[in-house]
Amino acid sequence: MDLFSLKGKTAIVTGAAGLIGKEHCKALSDAGANVVAADLDEDKCALLASTLKTGSMGIKLDVTSPGSIKEARERIIEKFGHIDVLINNAAINDMFENPKAALEQSKFENYPLELWQKSVDVNLTGVFLCSQILGAEMARQKKGSIINIASTYGIVAPDQSLYINKDGKQSFYKPPAYSATKGAVIMFTKYLASYWGSDGVRVNTLTPGGVENSQDEFFIEKYSSKTALKRMAAPSDYRGAVIFLASDASAYMTGANLIVDGGWTCL
Ligand SMILES: NC(=O)c1ccc[n+]([C@@H]2O[C@H](COP(=O)([O-])OP(=O)(O)OC[C@H]3O[C@@H](n4cnc5c(N)ncnc54)[C@H](O)[C@@H]3O)[C@@H](O)[C@H]2O)c1
């Protein structure tokens, strides 16, 4: 099992305070890493870090701000001396403030430019900036693993019929920025894997499918029927994949996309 050990490694998770980010932190900690839980709210990150292996830390980090990422890098290097694993997990999945206006606002023809730009900033530019500023430390030490979190919607288009309610009415449309940015993350992964391959930095994508998280029963049933395993993911379903990609167990893997979606994209 030494292949999967992350003992002595420093692993950073962006968007750590979210639904899946917490699970990435736990997985890395269970495998022995010192985890840096990074998100917009430092208190939430500190609380999360206190539940992990001793030595873990919570840190404020805005993936859209080079200054914030550089500040975090200084604190991490000061505490641990090196950076070995980066999970680019932070992302925005558009939520429409007013559910009554959601249908109109989420229509492609009406989709606001500000929402498009915000998603590009966080989901794509954030991955670029964190890789550039934090990944450069790995290139310098000639070893590291970057895991970029994409989505099934970066591989196949959203099935808009999923968002039709029981009464037959469309509640909203899954917006274009999410698919476009997640697709771009998959290609950015390949670019960086090629660029940093000779420097010993591996860069892979992890593509999760939808996680069950208090959605209504009708939605859960419809979603589940579109997967081969006939269920949505549990937040913990990605732990094994994260440990695999972060550790030497995947030493000869780079530029790849590990799809963990219950078979959504195989049907
Ligand atoms: N939940 C799912 O069903 C699902 C499915 C496929 C892919 N994903 C992907 O998994 C990842 C995590 O998803 P989640 O469901 O945990 O999302 P979430 O919304 O629960 O968490 C996202 C986290 O990112 C943080 N964040 C937002 N903007 C940020 C910024 N500028 N800087 C730093 N942090 C920022 C938020 O504060 C939040 O804690 C995302 O990349 C998402 O696209 C999720």
Ligand as a Chemical Component Dictionary entry (heavy atoms), coordinates in Angstrom:
data_LIG
# 
_chem_comp.id                   LIG 
_chem_comp.type                 NON-POLYMER 
_chem_comp.pdbx_formal_charge   0 
_chem_comp.three_letter_code    LIG 
# 
loop_
_chem_comp_atom.comp_id 
_chem_comp_atom.atom_id 
_chem_comp_atom.alt_atom_id 
_chem_comp_atom.type_symbol 
_chem_comp_atom.charge 
_chem_comp_atom.model_Cartn_x 
_chem_comp_atom.model_Cartn_y 
_chem_comp_atom.model_Cartn_z 
_chem_comp_atom.pdbx_ordinal 
LIG N1  N1  N 0  -21.342 18.475 -6.964  1  
LIG C1  C1  C 0  -21.417 17.857 -8.126  2  
LIG O1  O1  O 0  -22.418 17.167 -8.413  3  
LIG C2  C2  C 0  -20.293 17.954 -9.120  4  
LIG C3  C3  C 0  -20.360 17.188 -10.276 5  
LIG C4  C4  C 0  -19.326 17.266 -11.204 6  
LIG C5  C5  C 0  -18.261 18.111 -10.964 7  
LIG N2  N2  N 1  -18.233 18.851 -9.830  8  
LIG C6  C6  C 0  -17.070 19.724 -9.625  9  
LIG O2  O2  O 0  -16.483 19.420 -8.375  10 
LIG C7  C7  C 0  -15.919 20.607 -7.812  11 
LIG C8  C8  C 0  -16.498 20.845 -6.426  12 
LIG O3  O3  O 0  -17.909 20.913 -6.536  13 
LIG P1  P1  P 0  -18.836 21.080 -5.252  14 
LIG O4  O4  O 0  -20.115 20.438 -5.576  15 
LIG O5  O5  O -1 -18.099 20.690 -4.029  16 
LIG O6  O6  O 0  -19.058 22.655 -5.284  17 
LIG P2  P2  P 0  -19.424 23.637 -4.073  18 
LIG O7  O7  O 0  -20.197 24.754 -4.678  19 
LIG O8  O8  O 0  -20.030 22.875 -2.934  20 
LIG O9  O9  O 0  -17.997 24.147 -3.618  21 
LIG C9  C9  C 0  -17.240 25.010 -4.408  22 
LIG C10 C10 C 0  -16.320 25.761 -3.480  23 
LIG O10 O10 O 0  -15.528 26.650 -4.279  24 
LIG C11 C11 C 0  -15.374 27.841 -3.551  25 
LIG N3  N3  N 0  -15.060 28.972 -4.429  26 
LIG C12 C12 C 0  -15.881 29.653 -5.285  27 
LIG N4  N4  N 0  -15.223 30.669 -5.850  28 
LIG C13 C13 C 0  -13.957 30.641 -5.353  29 
LIG C14 C14 C 0  -12.803 31.444 -5.540  30 
LIG N5  N5  N 0  -12.825 32.507 -6.342  31 
LIG N6  N6  N 0  -11.675 31.103 -4.871  32 
LIG C15 C15 C 0  -11.639 30.038 -4.045  33 
LIG N7  N7  N 0  -12.701 29.244 -3.802  34 
LIG C16 C16 C 0  -13.855 29.549 -4.463  35 
LIG C17 C17 C 0  -16.705 28.062 -2.845  36 
LIG O11 O11 O 0  -16.554 28.940 -1.746  37 
LIG C18 C18 C 0  -17.068 26.635 -2.455  38 
LIG O12 O12 O 0  -16.665 26.318 -1.142  39 
LIG C19 C19 C 0  -16.222 21.725 -8.795  40 
LIG O13 O13 O 0  -15.122 21.898 -9.656  41 
LIG C20 C20 C 0  -17.419 21.193 -9.568  42 
LIG O14 O14 O 0  -17.542 21.762 -10.837 43 
LIG C21 C21 C 0  -19.214 18.797 -8.904  44 
# 
loop_
_chem_comp_bond.comp_id 
_chem_comp_bond.atom_id_1 
_chem_comp_bond.atom_id_2 
_chem_comp_bond.value_order 
_chem_comp_bond.pdbx_ordinal 
LIG N1  C1  SING 1  
LIG C1  O1  DOUB 2  
LIG C1  C2  SING 3  
LIG C2  C3  SING 4  
LIG C2  C21 DOUB 5  
LIG C3  C4  DOUB 6  
LIG C4  C5  SING 7  
LIG C5  N2  DOUB 8  
LIG N2  C6  SING 9  
LIG N2  C21 SING 10 
LIG C6  O2  SING 11 
LIG C6  C20 SING 12 
LIG O2  C7  SING 13 
LIG C7  C8  SING 14 
LIG C7  C19 SING 15 
LIG C8  O3  SING 16 
LIG O3  P1  SING 17 
LIG P1  O4  DOUB 18 
LIG P1  O5  SING 19 
LIG P1  O6  SING 20 
LIG O6  P2  SING 21 
LIG P2  O7  DOUB 22 
LIG P2  O8  SING 23 
LIG P2  O9  SING 24 
LIG O9  C9  SING 25 
LIG C9  C10 SING 26 
LIG C10 O10 SING 27 
LIG C10 C18 SING 28 
LIG O10 C11 SING 29 
LIG C11 N3  SING 30 
LIG C11 C17 SING 31 
LIG N3  C12 SING 32 
LIG N3  C16 SING 33 
LIG C12 N4  DOUB 34 
LIG N4  C13 SING 35 
LIG C13 C14 SING 36 
LIG C13 C16 DOUB 37 
LIG C14 N5  SING 38 
LIG C14 N6  DOUB 39 
LIG N6  C15 SING 40 
LIG C15 N7  DOUB 41 
LIG N7  C16 SING 42 
LIG C17 O11 SING 43 
LIG C17 C18 SING 44 
LIG C18 O12 SING 45 
LIG C19 O13 SING 46 
LIG C19 C20 SING 47 
LIG C20 O14 SING 48 
# 
